[in-house]
């Protein structure tokens, strides 16, 4: 029973909240919101799990975040 609760909290609930946010927000704002997920997940891993940040992880996190934000702000119209 505990596994069902963990599964719901770790994937089903966040996924359904993202779908609801996508329905109510502009695509640009939703893209910015999604770009914040990798840094937040990294900070959670450091805070709650005691993960270590190496230079390679910091660079990778910055590159992914910058590229995602860049794609969000490109206007294809």
C-alpha positions, -999 to 999 in steps of 0.1 A, spaced: 0 0 0 29 24 7 43 18 -28 10 29 -43 12 61 -23 48 67 -33 40 61 -69 11 86 -68 31 112 -51 62 109 -73 46 107 -107 9 108 -111 1 139 -90 29 161 -105 21 149 -140 -16 158 -136 -7 192 -121 15 199 -151 -13 191 -175 -37 214 -157 -11 242 -157 -6 237 -194 -43 242 -200 -44 274 -180 -11 290 -190 4 304 -222 30 281 -238 58 305 -230 50 307 -193 46 270 -191 80 266 -208 96 288 -182 79 268 -154 92 235 -168 128 250 -171 129 254 -134 124 216 -128 161 205 -132 175 231 -108 148 224 -83 153 186 -85 191 191 -81 186 212 -50 162 187 -36 188 159 -42 214 180 -24 191 189 5 172 157 12 195 130 -2 229 144 4 240 143 -32 272 160 -42 275 186 -69 305 181 -91 318 207 -116 305 185 -144 270 184 -129 269 222 -124 279 228 -160 254 202 -173 226 218 -152 235 253 -165 236 241 -201 203 223 -200 186 252 -182 200 279 -206 191 259 -237 156 253 -224 151 289 -216 165 299 -250 141 277 -268 113 291 -247 120 327 -258 126 320 -295 96 334 -314 88 313 -344 61 336 -358 
